[in-house]
Amino acid sequence: MKKICIITGTRAEYGLLSLLMKAVQDDVAFELQIIVTGMHLSPEFGLTYKEIEKDGFVINEKVEMLLSSDSDAGITKSTGLGMIGFADAFVRLKPDLVILLGDRFETFAAATAAYLAKIPIAHLHGGEVTEGATDEGLRHAITKMSYFHFTSTEAYRKRVIQLGESPERVFNVGAIGIDNIKQLQLLSKEQLEDNLEFKLDKPFVLVTYHPVTLENNSAEAQFNELLKAFMGFKDLRIIFTKPNADANGRVIISLIDKFVSENISIAIAFTSLGQLRYLSLMQFTTAVVGNSSSGIIEAPSFGIPTVNIGDRQKGRERAESVIDCGYTEDEIKNALNQALSTDWQKKSKGFENVYGDGKTTQRIVENLKNIDRISLKKPFYDLLNE
């Protein structure tokens, strides 16, 4: 049995990986190992490791790394602590392969520790571009430390190859988040209302806004523009999911809490909805608003418009249902008016999602089974020689 170690540091990441974790756990060819870290272990962010255990998974290691600081220095120190913790965890678990998703600093810490421990890495969602976030550089660095690559589109597969990775180790499997949409039994509107204690009898938007981490202290001003824009839509209800543990994320959390307390009849906020409740809400929402990747990758599969604000997701492939806008109140209002219009609501249902068909987990498992001998001495695949 191959020991497959899957690492997760955030609620959203676990939501994406949970079906893959289940598939690895149920396959006789593999032994599943799970390491949780980052926000999962933080009371401030909901101690979401409990959701993983509630789903029936055994957590093999917990790597504490998240400092109570969202400054640049705090994030850097958290990354260093993560490397130390992962180094010890890998010595104890001795995995044959580590699976990582995405581009956050927790993932980068795990990748660095695995790479230096000579443990092969399989990386999901490489080759993507997000020009407004530090994730951009971390993602490409993780790609170069990884041996296998599972990309979400063909364009991203080509970009990973452009980074010097051999084509036979790079697989276009689609975005794993689409699997949840196709396979989960989503909640009804009535079940959501009971669960959330919030009425969904009027149009509502689902809002996730993260700091633009390659900018300095812009989060407060930008988020205030969004809140001012919302005040122009008196009949619209607003459901906020709070941001991740990124630099300057706490100022957004504070602004959300203040807005909700002053507009309790139309707004509600959650530290963690979990994948089931989040996707269940998405199927009924009028639009997804903010700068989260979920508005780019998952929302189009529901035929739901997205208002994508600013540069955080700049460079990512997107469906035609995604409306890009700037940070100002007027720009956001104009984009919201377009998204909420009857014409755009109708058009969005016909736009194709470029991120696949919901069979990503199956393709990844099939490729993992075909893994035989691995030589970590990777040749650089040089396009100049073609």
C-alpha positions as CSV (number, residue, x, y, z in Angstrom):
1,M,0.0,0.0,0.0
2,K,1.2,3.5,-0.9
3,K,1.0,5.9,2.0
4,I,-0.7,9.0,0.6
5,C,-0.5,12.1,2.8
6,I,-3.1,14.8,2.2
7,I,-2.5,18.2,3.9
8,T,-5.1,20.8,4.6
9,G,-4.9,24.2,6.3
10,T,-8.2,26.0,5.5
11,R,-11.9,25.2,5.5
12,A,-12.2,25.9,1.8
13,E,-9.3,23.7,0.9
14,Y,-10.7,20.8,3.0
15,G,-14.0,21.3,1.2
16,L,-12.2,20.8,-2.1
17,L,-10.1,17.8,-1.0
18,S,-12.7,15.9,1.0
19,L,-13.9,13.7,-1.8
20,L,-10.4,12.9,-2.8
21,M,-9.6,12.0,0.8
22,K,-12.6,9.7,0.8
23,A,-11.5,8.0,-2.5
24,V,-8.0,7.4,-1.3
25,Q,-9.3,6.1,2.1
26,D,-11.6,3.6,0.4
27,D,-9.1,2.3,-2.1
28,V,-7.2,-0.8,-1.1
29,A,-4.1,0.4,-3.0
30,F,-3.6,3.3,-0.6
31,E,-3.2,4.1,3.1
32,L,-4.5,7.6,3.7
33,Q,-2.6,10.0,6.1
34,I,-4.0,13.4,7.0
35,I,-2.2,16.4,8.4
36,V,-4.2,19.5,9.4
37,T,-2.6,22.8,10.1
38,G,-3.3,26.6,9.9
39,M,-6.8,27.9,10.3
40,H,-8.2,24.4,11.1
41,L,-6.5,24.6,14.5
42,S,-7.4,28.2,15.4
43,P,-10.3,29.1,17.7
44,E,-10.5,32.4,15.9
45,F,-11.3,30.6,12.6
46,G,-13.7,28.1,14.0
47,L,-11.5,25.1,15.0
48,T,-12.6,23.5,11.7
49,Y,-10.5,20.4,12.2
50,K,-13.5,19.1,14.1
51,E,-15.5,19.1,10.9
52,I,-12.9,16.8,9.4
53,E,-13.2,14.4,12.3
54,K,-17.0,14.6,12.2
55,D,-16.8,13.5,8.6
56,G,-15.2,10.3,9.8
57,F,-11.5,10.9,9.0
58,V,-8.6,10.2,11.3
59,I,-6.2,13.1,11.6
60,N,-2.7,11.7,11.9
61,E,-0.8,14.9,12.7
62,K,-1.7,18.5,13.7
63,V,0.9,21.1,12.8
64,E,0.4,24.3,14.8
65,M,1.8,27.2,12.8
66,L,-0.7,30.1,12.8
67,L,0.3,33.1,14.9
68,S,-2.3,35.6,16.1
69,S,-1.0,38.1,13.6
70,D,-1.9,39.0,10.1
71,S,1.0,41.3,9.4
72,D,3.6,40.4,6.8
73,A,6.1,39.5,9.5
74,G,3.5,37.4,11.3
75,I,2.7,35.4,8.1
76,T,6.4,34.9,7.4
77,K,7.0,33.6,11.0
78,S,3.9,31.3,10.7
79,T,5.4,29.9,7.5
80,G,8.7,29.2,9.3
81,L,6.9,27.5,12.2
82,G,5.0,25.4,9.6
83,M,8.2,24.1,8.0
84,I,9.5,23.0,11.5
85,G,6.2,21.2,12.3
86,F,5.9,19.5,8.9
87,A,9.6,18.3,9.1
88,D,8.8,16.5,12.3
89,A,5.4,15.1,11.0
90,F,7.0,13.7,7.9
91,V,9.7,11.9,10.0
92,R,6.9,10.2,12.0
93,L,4.6,9.4,9.1
94,K,7.1,8.6,6.3
95,P,4.6,9.1,3.5
96,D,5.3,7.8,0.0
97,L,3.6,10.8,-1.6
98,V,2.3,14.2,-0.3
99,I,-0.8,15.8,-2.0
100,L,-1.1,19.6,-1.8
101,L,-3.7,21.9,-3.3
102,G,-3.2,25.5,-4.2
103,D,-0.9,28.3,-3.2
104,R,-1.3,29.5,0.3
105,F,1.6,30.0,2.7
106,E,0.6,26.9,4.7
107,T,0.9,24.9,1.5
108,F,4.2,26.5,0.7
109,A,5.6,25.5,4.1
110,A,4.4,21.9,3.6
111,A,5.9,21.8,0.1
112,T,9.3,23.1,1.3
113,A,9.5,20.6,4.1
114,A,8.4,17.6,1.9
115,Y,10.8,18.7,-0.9
116,L,13.8,18.9,1.5
117,A,12.8,15.5,3.0
118,K,12.9,14.0,-0.5
119,I,9.2,13.1,-0.5
120,P,7.5,13.3,-3.9
121,I,4.7,15.9,-4.1
122,A,1.5,15.8,-6.2
123,H,0.2,19.4,-6.7
124,L,-3.4,20.4,-7.6
125,H,-4.2,23.7,-9.3
126,G,-0.8,24.6,-10.5
127,G,-0.2,26.8,-13.5
128,E,-2.9,29.3,-12.6
129,V,-2.4,33.1,-12.4
130,T,-3.6,35.5,-9.7
131,E,-1.7,38.7,-10.2
132,G,-3.0,40.5,-7.1
133,A,-1.9,37.9,-4.5
134,T,1.3,36.6,-3.0
135,D,-0.3,33.2,-3.9
136,E,1.0,33.8,-7.4
137,G,4.7,33.4,-6.5
138,L,4.0,30.7,-3.9
139,R,2.0,28.6,-6.5
140,H,4.8,28.6,-9.1
141,A,7.4,27.8,-6.4
142,I,5.3,24.8,-5.2
143,T,5.0,23.7,-8.9
144,K,8.8,23.5,-9.2
145,M,9.1,21.5,-5.9
146,S,6.4,19.1,-7.1
147,Y,6.8,15.9,-9.1
148,F,3.2,15.3,-10.3
149,H,0.8,18.0,-11.4
150,F,-3.0,17.9,-11.7
151,T,-4.1,21.1,-13.4
152,S,-7.7,22.4,-13.8
153,T,-7.5,23.4,-17.5
154,E,-5.4,22.6,-20.5
155,A,-4.0,26.2,-20.6
156,Y,-2.8,25.7,-17.0
157,R,-1.3,22.3,-18.0
158,K,0.7,24.1,-20.7
159,R,1.9,26.7,-18.3
160,V,3.2,24.1,-15.9
161,I,5.1,22.5,-18.8
162,Q,6.4,26.0,-19.6
163,L,7.9,26.1,-16.1
164,G,10.0,23.1,-17.1
165,E,7.9,20.2,-15.9
166,S,7.9,17.1,-18.2
167,P,4.5,16.6,-20.0
168,E,4.2,13.0,-18.9
169,R,3.9,14.2,-15.3
170,V,1.4,16.9,-15.9
171,F,-2.3,16.0,-16.2
172,N,-5.3,18.2,-17.0
173,V,-8.0,16.7,-14.7
174,G,-10.3,19.7,-14.2
175,A,-11.1,21.6,-11.0
176,I,-11.8,19.3,-8.1
177,G,-14.4,21.7,-6.7
178,I,-16.8,20.8,-9.5
179,D,-16.9,17.2,-8.2
180,N,-18.7,18.5,-5.0
181,I,-21.3,20.2,-7.1
182,K,-22.0,17.0,-9.1
183,Q,-21.8,14.6,-6.2
184,L,-23.0,16.2,-3.0
185,Q,-26.6,16.1,-1.9
186,L,-27.1,19.8,-1.5
187,L,-29.5,21.3,1.1
188,S,-32.9,22.6,0.2
189,K,-33.8,26.3,0.8
190,E,-35.9,25.3,3.8
191,Q,-33.1,23.2,5.3
192,L,-30.7,26.1,4.9
193,E,-33.1,28.6,6.5
194,D,-33.4,26.2,9.5
195,N,-29.7,25.6,9.7
196,L,-28.6,29.2,9.3
197,E,-31.5,30.8,11.1
198,F,-31.8,33.3,8.3
199,K,-34.7,33.8,5.8
200,L,-33.9,33.3,2.1
201,D,-37.3,34.6,0.9
202,K,-35.7,37.6,-0.9
203,P,-32.9,37.8,-3.4
204,F,-29.5,37.5,-1.7
205,V,-25.8,37.6,-2.6
206,L,-23.0,35.4,-1.3
207,V,-20.0,37.5,-0.5
208,T,-16.4,36.4,0.1
209,Y,-13.7,39.1,0.0
210,H,-10.0,38.5,0.8
211,P,-7.2,41.0,1.1
212,V,-5.2,41.7,-2.0
213,T,-2.0,40.5,-0.5
214,L,0.4,42.1,-3.0
215,E,-0.9,45.6,-2.0
216,N,-0.1,47.4,1.3
217,N,-2.9,48.1,3.7
218,S,-5.6,48.5,1.0
219,A,-8.1,46.1,2.5
220,E,-10.0,48.6,4.7
221,A,-10.6,51.2,2.0
222,Q,-11.5,48.7,-0.7
223,F,-13.9,46.8,1.5
224,N,-15.6,50.0,2.6
225,E,-16.4,50.8,-1.0
226,L,-18.1,47.4,-1.3
227,L,-20.2,48.0,1.8
228,K,-21.2,51.5,0.5
229,A,-22.2,49.9,-2.8
230,F,-24.5,47.4,-1.0
231,M,-26.4,50.3,0.7
232,G,-27.8,51.2,-2.8
233,F,-29.6,47.8,-2.9
234,K,-32.2,48.0,-0.1
235,D,-34.1,44.9,-1.0
236,L,-31.0,42.7,-1.3
237,R,-29.9,40.4,1.5
238,I,-26.2,39.7,2.1
239,I,-24.5,36.6,3.4
240,F,-20.8,37.1,4.2
241,T,-18.2,34.3,4.6
242,K,-15.2,35.7,6.4
243,P,-11.7,35.8,4.9
244,N,-8.9,33.5,5.4
245,A,-5.8,34.1,7.7
246,D,-4.1,36.4,5.2
247,A,-2.2,39.6,5.8
248,N,-4.7,42.3,6.7
249,G,-7.6,39.9,6.9
250,R,-8.7,40.9,10.4
251,V,-9.6,44.4,9.3
252,I,-12.1,42.9,6.9
253,I,-13.5,40.6,9.6
254,S,-14.0,43.7,11.8
255,L,-15.8,45.6,9.1
256,I,-18.1,42.6,8.4
257,D,-19.0,42.3,12.0
258,K,-19.8,46.0,12.3
259,F,-21.9,46.0,9.1
260,V,-23.9,43.0,10.2
261,S,-24.5,44.4,13.6
262,E,-25.9,47.6,12.0
263,N,-27.9,45.8,9.4
264,I,-29.1,42.7,11.2
265,S,-32.4,42.4,9.2
266,I,-30.6,42.1,5.8
267,A,-27.1,40.7,6.6
268,I,-25.5,37.7,8.3
269,A,-21.9,36.5,8.5
270,F,-20.2,33.2,9.1
271,T,-16.6,32.3,10.0
272,S,-17.0,28.9,8.3
273,L,-20.0,27.7,6.4
274,G,-18.4,24.4,5.3
275,Q,-18.5,23.1,1.7
276,L,-22.1,21.6,1.9
277,R,-23.7,24.8,3.2
278,Y,-21.6,27.1,1.0
279,L,-22.5,25.2,-2.2
280,S,-26.1,24.8,-1.1
281,L,-26.4,28.6,-0.7
282,M,-24.6,29.1,-4.0
283,Q,-27.3,27.2,-5.9
284,F,-29.9,29.7,-4.6
285,T,-28.0,33.0,-4.6
286,T,-28.6,35.7,-7.1
287,A,-24.9,36.4,-7.5
288,V,-21.5,35.6,-5.9
289,V,-19.7,38.8,-5.0
290,G,-16.1,39.5,-4.0
291,N,-12.7,38.2,-5.0
292,S,-12.7,34.5,-4.1
293,S,-11.7,31.8,-6.5
294,S,-15.1,30.1,-5.9
295,G,-16.8,32.9,-7.9
296,I,-14.5,32.0,-10.8
297,I,-14.4,28.2,-10.6
298,E,-17.6,26.9,-8.9
299,A,-20.3,29.6,-9.4
300,P,-20.5,29.2,-13.3
301,S,-21.5,25.5,-12.8
302,F,-24.7,26.7,-11.2
303,G,-25.3,29.3,-13.9
304,I,-24.9,32.0,-11.3
305,P,-23.3,35.4,-12.2
306,T,-20.2,36.5,-10.4
307,V,-19.1,40.1,-9.6
308,N,-15.3,39.8,-9.4
309,I,-13.8,42.8,-7.7
310,G,-10.3,44.1,-8.4
311,D,-7.0,42.3,-9.2
312,R,-6.8,39.4,-6.8
313,Q,-8.0,36.9,-9.5
314,K,-6.6,38.7,-12.4
315,G,-5.2,36.2,-15.0
316,R,-7.4,33.3,-14.1
317,E,-9.5,31.7,-16.9
318,R,-13.1,32.4,-16.4
319,A,-16.6,31.9,-17.8
320,E,-18.5,34.6,-19.5
321,S,-20.9,34.9,-16.5
322,V,-18.1,36.5,-14.5
323,I,-18.3,40.3,-14.4
324,D,-15.0,42.0,-13.6
325,C,-15.0,45.5,-12.0
326,G,-12.8,47.9,-10.1
327,Y,-12.8,48.8,-6.4
328,T,-14.9,51.9,-6.3
329,E,-18.5,52.1,-5.1
330,D,-19.8,53.2,-8.5
331,E,-17.9,50.4,-10.4
332,I,-19.2,47.8,-8.0
333,K,-22.8,49.2,-8.2
334,N,-22.6,49.0,-12.0
335,A,-21.4,45.4,-11.9
336,L,-24.1,44.5,-9.4
337,N,-26.8,46.1,-11.5
338,Q,-25.6,44.0,-14.5
339,A,-25.4,40.8,-12.5
340,L,-28.8,41.2,-10.9
341,S,-30.6,42.1,-14.2
342,T,-33.1,39.7,-15.6
343,D,-31.2,39.5,-18.9
344,W,-27.8,38.6,-17.3
345,Q,-29.4,36.1,-14.9
346,K,-30.9,34.4,-18.0
347,K,-27.6,34.5,-20.0
348,S,-25.5,33.2,-17.1
349,K,-27.4,29.9,-17.2
350,G,-26.2,29.2,-20.7
351,F,-22.5,30.0,-20.3
352,E,-20.0,27.1,-20.1
353,N,-17.8,26.5,-17.2
354,V,-14.2,26.1,-18.4
355,Y,-13.2,24.1,-15.3
356,G,-14.4,20.6,-16.1
357,D,-17.1,18.0,-15.7
358,G,-16.9,16.9,-12.1
359,K,-14.8,13.7,-12.6
360,T,-11.5,15.2,-11.3
361,T,-11.2,12.9,-8.2
362,Q,-11.6,9.8,-10.4
363,R,-8.9,11.0,-12.8
364,I,-6.5,11.8,-10.0
365,V,-6.9,8.4,-8.3
366,E,-6.4,6.6,-11.6
367,N,-3.1,8.5,-12.2
368,L,-2.0,7.8,-8.6
369,K,-2.5,4.1,-9.2
370,N,-0.2,4.3,-12.2
371,I,2.7,5.7,-10.2
372,D,5.6,3.3,-10.1
373,R,9.2,4.4,-9.5
374,I,9.9,8.0,-8.9
375,S,13.3,9.7,-9.5
376,L,13.4,13.1,-7.8
377,K,16.2,14.1,-10.2
378,K,13.8,15.8,-12.6
379,P,15.2,16.9,-15.9
380,F,14.2,20.4,-16.9
381,Y,11.8,20.2,-19.9
382,D,13.1,23.0,-22.0
383,L,10.7,24.4,-24.7
384,L,13.7,25.9,-26.4
385,N,14.8,22.4,-27.5
386,E,11.5,21.6,-29.2
